[in-house]
Amino acid sequence: MKIQLSDHFDYKKLMRFTLPSIIMMVFISIYGVVDGFFVSNYVGKTPFAAVNFIMPFLMILGAVGFMFGTGGSALIAKTMGEGDYDAARQQFSLFISVSAACGIVIAVLGIVFIRPITVFLGAEGRMLDDCVLYGRVILIALPAYILQFEFQSFFITAERPTVGLIVTVASGVANMVLDALFVAVFQWGLIGAAAATAFSQAVGGIVPLFYFCRPHAGLLYFKPNLMGKS
């Protein structure tokens, strides 16, 4: 049975509603773990160290999506609670547009400045080069990574946590499969691990865009004329 935000929640209903979000977070966190497993077993110790060294920095950048998603979902839920669904959809569209633009800007700056940032953090020698290589490939998908974090909150606000779970699981499975293919089979090394993660993040961030582009996809969907009256 579908659970709505306006329902009265007991412990059982709360767990049913939040469980997909918990599983989503688990799958989001496996990116670095899966890359680390294949890199350590098929590439080498120094590339493995580089993945673990630069991944926290990349996740900090991706956390911009949490900022937009958490704050945006609260504002959108408030607007829907007031009965103004058109305004809520306009807010939703605006948050997605602004966060995507911010992701592009941050990605470009990150690609340009990742070497001095990595030097500042303490990397040197071959590990520095590996951090820069891995980081630049991941940063290409940063806008989608930000959107993936953001959509985790918006799927809940749209009362579609199960859809969000399906997208995130598909993204995590894609990462595992592509890591095995690119690193273990094709032997593309560190760049193969980075490409697998970047592609899986693109799945997690872009697929929801198509979902919410459908007219009347549910409570939330993209609405044109962002600055117009509801």
N, C-alpha and C positions, 0 to 999 in steps of 0.2 A: 504494500500500500504506500502511495506517495506521501511523503512528509513535507508539510509546508512550514515556512518560517513563522506563520501566524498561529500554528498549533500550540497547544499546551504540552510542554516537554516534561516527561518523567525520565528516570535514569535509563530505562530500556530504549526509549525513543531517541534520547540524546546520543546514546552509543551507536544506534543504527544510522543516525544522520552524520555523525562525525567519523565513523570508521573508514569510509572511503578517503577522507582527507588525511587520516593517519597513514593509510597505506600509500597514498600519493607522496607524502613526505619521505617515506622509506625508499620508494623508487627514485625520487629526485636525488637522494643522498648517495645512490650507488654509482653515479657517474665516475667519480674519482676512484672508487673501489675496484670497479670492473677494469678501468684503464690500467690501474696499478697492477692488477693480477696479470693481465696479458703482457704488459711492458716488462714486469719483473721476470716473467718466465720465458719471454721470447726476444727481448731487446737487450736488457742489461740493467746493472745496478744503478749506474749514473742516470740514465733516462728515467728509471723508476723514482729516484730521488727528486728529479726535476718535476715530475708530475705531482708528487706530494708537496713540493715546495711552492709551486705556483698556483695550485688549485684553490687554496683559501682566498688568495687575492681575486681570482676569477669569480668565486662564489660571492664575495663581497660586492663586486660590480653587479652581479645578477640579482642581489638582494634589493636593488632599486625596484624590481618588480614587486617585492613584498610591500614596499612602502606605498606604491600606487594601489596595489590590490587591497591591502588592509584598510587604508584610509578611504579609498574609493568605494569599497563595498559597504562601509559604514554609512557614507553619505548617500549612496544609491538606495540602500535598504531603508534609510530614514525617509527618503523621497517617496519610495513605493509605499511605505507605511502611511504616508499622508494622502495616498491615492492618486498621485500624479505620475503615472507610469510613463507618459511621453517624456517628461522632464528627466526621469530616471534613465531612460534609454539614451537621451541626449548626453547625460553625464557619463554614462557607460562608454559611449562612442568617443567622447572627448578624452577620457582617461586613457583609453587604448591608443588613440592617435598621439597624445602627448608622450606617453611612455615609449611608444615605438620610435618617435623622433629622438627622445633622450637616449634610447638604446643605440641608435645609429651614431649620434655624436660621441657617446662614451666609447663605443667600439672603435671609431676612427682615432680618437685620442689615445686609447689603450694600445692600438697597433703601433702608433707612432712613438709612444713613450714607454713601451713595455721594457725595453732594454735598460734605460736608466733607472726605472722603478725596480727592476729585478736586481740590478747592481746595488741599489740603496738597501734592498732587503737582505743582501749578503751573499748572493750567488756569484760564482766566478768560474773561470775555466770552461770546461766542456758542459758542466751543469748549467751555466749561464746561457750558453747557446741552445741547449735543449729546452730550457724554460721559455726562451724567446720563441723558438719554433713552435712548441706546443701551445703557448699562450696566444700567439697570433692566429693560429688556425681556429682555436676556440672562440676568440674575439669576433671572428667573422659571423658567428651565429649568436653573438651576444643579444642583439635585439629580440630574437626569437626566445632566448633563454629568459630574458626579462619578462616577456609576454607569458611564458610558461608559468613562472612564479605568480604573475598577476592573475592569470585565469584560474589558478587554484582557488583564490578567494571569490572570483566572480561566478564560477560554476556553483558555489554554495549559495551565493546571493540569488542566483537564478533558479535555485531549488533543483539543480542538476548535478549533485555531487558524484553520482554514479558515472555520468558521462565524463566528468573530469578524471575519475579514477581510470576509466577505460583508456583515455588519451595518454595519461601518464604511464600506465602499464605498457602500452604500445611503444611509447618512447623508450622506456627502460629496456624492454625486450629488443628493440632495434639496436640499442647501444651494445648489448651483449652479443647479438648475432654479428653485427658489423665489426666489433672488436675481434671476434674469432676469425672472421673472414679476412679483414684487412691486415691483422697482425700475425695470426697463426698460419693462415693459408697463403695469402699474397706476400707476406713478410715485408710489409711497407714500413715497419718499425714505428718510431714515435709519431711520425706524421699520420700513419694509419690509425693509431689510437685516437689522436686528436680529431681526425676526420670523422671517425665513428661517433664520437661524442658530439661533435658539432652537428652532424646529421640528425642524431636522435633528439637534440635540443630543438632543432628546426621542426621536427615532427611535433614535439610538445607545444611549441609556440604558434605554429602556422595552422595546424589542423583545427584548433578552436576558432580561428579567424573565419574559416569556411563554415563552421557550425553556426556561428553567430551572424554570419552574413545572410542566412536564410530569412526571408520575411516571416515575421511572427514565429520565431523559433521557440518562443516561450515567454517568460516574463521579461527577459532581456534579449535584445538584438540591436544591430547597428541601425541607427536612425540618422538620416541626412539632415542638413540644415542645423548644424550643431549650435549655432548662435541664435537660431530663430526661436520664436515663442512656441511653447508646447501646446 
